[in-house]
Amino acid sequence: MLNSQRIFVEAIKRYCAERAIAVDVRSQGWLIVMQRGGRRHFAFGYDVGLNSAMAHRIANDKSATSEVLALCGVDCIPHTLFLNPRLNEYVEARGSWEAMLALLARHPGGIVVKPNEGTSGKSVFRVASKPALELAANRIFSANQSLAISPYAAIDDEVRVVLLDDDPAVVYRKERPCVTGDGKHSLLELALAALPPERRSAVFSGMAVDLDRSELDAIVPAGERRVLNWRHNLDSGAAPILLDKGETRETCVALAIKAAHAVGIRFASIDVVLVDGHWQILEINSGVMMESLSKHHPELVHAAYAAALDKVFA
């Protein structure tokens, strides 16, 4: 998909057309210039310009976010920062490898290694061994200046809250694809039968990374439920299920608001996860990306961006 075809660009162009605001799409859709009268406003990437530079920088940094949230007493998944070895003048003399191994040893259930910055869910690895940790770190450092490590948590539920000045513009559960065994068919066969063609590519790409051929070909016992991807990202095949009312929605929104206040952010996507019966913050995204959600609920996405732009031009 071209940058200029993103739902973010389309939403801004529609908003401006309906309100007689001049709009100029530059840098292949990455920079958008809006002008009404003598006032000019910019949107960049997925940022409409409501957040302060400091809030944006903290939210875009997973380790900094977890540090700030912990400091403010907001329950969250901890993320530890490791700088690329190329930045050797900023790395402790003993290096980072020993500290990474110590985290792995401290969490026998495994750790999650990911780029410290970014929102797409790419290059996220679940690691349970020294060779796997080395491979994950090398892959991430080949394209990033830093990585973050968090303990692997068996997440029972994940909810995304798109928050605009304490108002939940969108709240949805990320429902991962799963199958139930029949004692006759393999995991791969069950997945092929259960998934519609448009979701197979996203789901199978994750399965190919996480599972070997023997696991894919193994017969799933009758009645046994298997989740096809441990990741909750929509780009990995999860489906968005809107939450309108109820205790889960209220709990997640309240926690998201606490997190937003801690960081000082106005417009953000905040991921809240349920682990061992306890809700906590996974991460905060300053750039509100809703490309995958727009395939299911385009008008809701347009409305969320319009509400944010109303704040900009108020």
C-alpha positions in Angstrom: 0.0 0.0 0.0 1.3 3.4 -0.9 1.7 6.0 1.9 -0.7 8.2 0.0 -3.4 5.5 0.1 -3.4 5.1 3.9 -6.7 5.6 5.7 -5.0 8.3 7.7 -4.4 10.4 4.5 -7.9 9.6 3.2 -9.5 10.7 6.5 -7.6 14.0 6.6 -8.5 14.8 2.9 -12.2 14.0 3.6 -12.2 16.1 6.8 -10.6 19.1 5.0 -12.9 18.8 1.9 -16.0 18.9 4.2 -14.8 22.0 6.0 -13.2 24.0 3.2 -9.7 23.5 4.5 -6.9 23.5 1.9 -4.9 20.3 2.0 -1.6 19.5 0.3 -0.2 16.0 0.5 3.6 15.9 0.3 6.4 13.4 0.7 4.4 10.6 -0.9 1.7 11.0 1.8 3.9 11.1 4.8 3.6 14.9 5.3 0.2 16.7 5.0 -0.2 20.4 5.0 -3.5 21.8 6.0 -4.4 25.5 5.8 -7.5 27.6 6.6 -7.1 31.3 6.2 -3.8 32.4 7.7 -3.4 29.3 9.8 -1.3 26.4 8.7 -1.1 23.0 10.4 0.9 19.8 9.7 0.3 16.1 10.1 3.3 13.8 9.9 3.2 10.0 9.7 0.3 9.1 11.9 0.6 12.2 14.1 -2.0 15.0 13.8 0.0 17.3 16.0 -2.0 17.3 19.3 0.7 15.7 21.4 3.7 17.6 22.9 7.1 16.7 21.6 8.1 15.2 25.0 4.9 13.1 25.3 5.4 11.8 21.7 9.1 10.9 22.4 8.2 9.0 25.6 5.3 7.1 24.1 7.4 6.2 21.1 10.0 4.6 23.4 8.8 1.4 25.0 11.4 1.4 27.8 10.8 5.1 28.6 7.1 4.5 28.7 7.3 1.6 31.2 9.7 3.7 33.4 7.4 6.7 33.5 4.3 4.5 34.2 6.0 2.6 37.0 7.2 5.9 38.5 3.6 7.1 38.5 2.2 3.9 40.0 0.5 2.7 36.8 0.5 -1.1 36.4 2.5 -2.0 33.2 4.6 -4.7 31.6 8.3 -3.7 32.2 10.5 -3.1 29.2 14.3 -2.9 29.6 16.4 -0.8 27.1 19.4 -2.1 25.3 21.4 0.1 22.9 22.9 -1.1 19.6 26.5 -2.2 20.1 27.4 0.3 17.4 26.7 3.0 19.9 29.6 1.7 22.0 30.4 5.0 23.5 27.0 5.1 25.2 27.0 1.4 26.4 28.5 0.2 29.7 32.0 -1.2 29.4 30.8 -4.7 30.2 28.3 -4.5 27.3 24.7 -5.5 27.1 25.0 -9.2 26.4 25.4 -10.3 30.0 22.4 -8.2 31.1 20.3 -9.8 28.3 21.3 -13.3 29.4 20.5 -12.3 33.0 17.0 -11.3 32.0 16.5 -14.6 30.1 17.7 -16.6 33.2 15.4 -14.6 35.4 12.3 -15.5 33.3 12.2 -19.2 32.6 9.0 -18.8 30.8 10.8 -16.7 28.2 11.2 -13.1 27.2 9.9 -10.9 24.3 12.5 -9.0 22.3 11.4 -6.2 20.1 12.6 -2.8 18.6 12.4 -0.2 21.4 10.6 2.2 19.0 7.9 1.5 16.4 4.2 0.5 16.4 3.8 -2.1 13.6 4.5 -5.2 15.6 7.3 -6.2 13.2 10.5 -8.0 14.4 8.9 -9.1 17.7 10.4 -12.3 19.0 9.4 -14.7 21.8 12.7 -16.1 23.1 13.4 -19.0 25.4 17.1 -19.9 24.7 20.5 -18.2 24.3 20.8 -19.0 20.6 17.3 -17.6 19.9 18.1 -14.5 21.9 21.3 -13.9 19.9 19.4 -14.3 16.6 16.6 -11.9 17.7 19.1 -9.3 18.9 21.1 -9.4 15.8 18.1 -9.1 13.6 16.7 -6.1 15.5 20.1 -4.4 15.8 20.7 -4.7 12.0 17.9 -2.2 11.5 17.4 -0.4 14.8 19.4 1.7 17.2 17.9 0.0 20.3 15.8 -2.9 21.5 13.6 -3.6 24.5 13.2 -6.8 26.4 10.1 -7.6 28.5 9.2 -10.8 30.3 6.9 -13.1 28.3 3.4 -12.9 29.7 0.6 -15.3 28.9 -1.9 -12.6 27.8 -5.5 -13.8 28.3 -7.0 -10.7 26.7 -5.8 -7.5 25.0 -7.8 -4.3 24.5 -6.8 -1.2 22.5 -8.1 2.1 23.7 -7.9 5.0 21.2 -8.0 7.9 23.7 -8.6 11.6 22.8 -8.4 14.0 25.8 -9.7 11.3 28.2 -12.5 10.4 25.7 -12.4 6.8 24.4 -12.9 7.4 20.6 -12.5 3.6 19.9 -12.3 0.6 22.2 -11.8 -2.9 20.8 -10.6 -6.3 21.8 -7.9 -8.0 19.7 -9.2 -11.5 19.2 -6.5 -13.9 18.1 -7.4 -16.7 15.6 -7.8 -20.1 17.1 -8.9 -23.6 16.2 -10.3 -26.6 18.1 -8.9 -30.0 17.5 -10.9 -33.0 16.3 -8.4 -35.7 16.8 -8.1 -36.2 13.0 -6.6 -33.2 11.4 -3.3 -31.4 11.9 -2.9 -27.8 13.2 -2.1 -26.6 9.7 -5.2 -28.4 8.2 -7.5 -27.0 10.9 -6.1 -23.5 10.3 -6.6 -23.7 6.5 -10.2 -24.8 7.1 -11.0 -22.2 9.7 -9.4 -19.1 8.2 -10.9 -17.0 5.4 -8.5 -16.5 2.5 -8.0 -12.8 3.3 -6.6 -13.6 6.8 -4.4 -16.6 5.9 -1.3 -14.6 4.8 -1.1 -12.6 8.1 -1.7 -15.6 10.3 0.5 -18.1 8.5 3.5 -15.7 8.4 3.5 -15.7 12.2 3.0 -19.4 12.4 5.9 -20.0 10.1 8.2 -18.0 12.4 7.0 -19.5 15.7 6.3 -23.2 14.8 8.4 -25.9 13.1 7.0 -28.3 10.5 6.4 -31.1 13.1 4.2 -28.8 15.2 2.2 -27.7 12.1 1.7 -31.3 11.0 0.8 -32.7 14.5 -2.8 -33.9 15.0 -4.6 -31.7 17.5 -6.5 -33.8 20.1 -10.2 -33.6 20.0 -11.7 -30.7 22.0 -8.3 -29.0 22.5 -8.2 -25.3 21.7 -5.1 -23.9 20.0 -4.3 -20.2 19.5 -2.6 -19.8 16.1 -0.5 -16.8 17.0 0.8 -15.6 20.4 0.8 -12.0 19.1 -2.3 -9.9 19.4 -1.5 -7.6 16.5 -4.2 -7.1 13.8 -1.5 -7.3 11.2 -0.8 -10.8 12.6 -4.3 -12.0 12.0 -6.2 -10.9 15.1 -9.7 -9.5 14.6 -11.0 -6.3 16.2 -14.1 -6.8 18.4 -15.7 -3.5 19.4 -16.5 -3.1 23.1 -19.4 -0.8 23.7 -20.3 -1.2 27.4 -19.4 -3.4 30.3 -16.9 -3.9 33.1 -14.0 -4.8 30.8 -14.4 -1.7 28.7 -14.7 0.6 31.8 -11.6 -1.0 33.5 -9.5 -0.7 30.4 -10.5 2.9 29.6 -9.9 4.0 33.2 -6.4 2.4 33.2 -5.7 4.0 29.7 -6.6 7.4 31.1 -4.2 7.0 34.0 -1.5 6.0 31.6 -2.2 9.0 29.3 -2.0 11.4 32.3 1.3 9.9 33.5 2.9 10.5 30.1 1.0 13.7 29.4 -0.4 12.6 26.1 -3.6 13.7 24.5 -4.2 11.5 21.4 -2.9 7.9 21.5 -3.6 4.2 21.1 -3.1 2.5 24.4 -2.8 -1.3 24.7 -4.2 -2.8 27.9 -3.6 -6.5 28.6 -5.0 -9.1 31.0 -2.4 -11.3 32.7 -3.3 -13.7 35.5 -6.5 -11.8 36.1 -4.8 -8.4 36.3 -5.1 -5.6 33.8 -2.0 -3.6 33.0 -0.6 -1.4 30.3 1.5 -3.0 27.5 2.4 0.1 25.5 1.3 3.5 24.3 1.4 4.5 20.7 1.7 8.3 20.0 1.0 7.8 16.3 -2.5 6.6 16.1 -2.4 3.9 13.3 -5.8 2.4 12.4 -5.1 0.9 8.9 -6.1 -2.6 9.9 -9.1 -1.5 11.9 -10.4 0.5 8.9 -10.9 -2.7 6.9 -13.6 -3.6 9.4 -14.9 -0.3 10.7 -13.9 2.5 8.2 -16.5 5.1 9.4 -15.5 4.6 13.0 -11.9 5.3 12.0 -12.9 8.4 10.0 -14.9 9.7 13.0 -11.9 9.2 15.4 -9.5 11.1 13.2 -12.2 13.8 12.6 -12.6 14.3 16.4 -8.9 14.7 16.8 -8.8 17.3 13.9 -11.7 19.2 15.5 -9.4 19.7 18.5 -6.6 20.9 16.2 -8.8 23.5 14.5 -11.0 24.4 17.5 
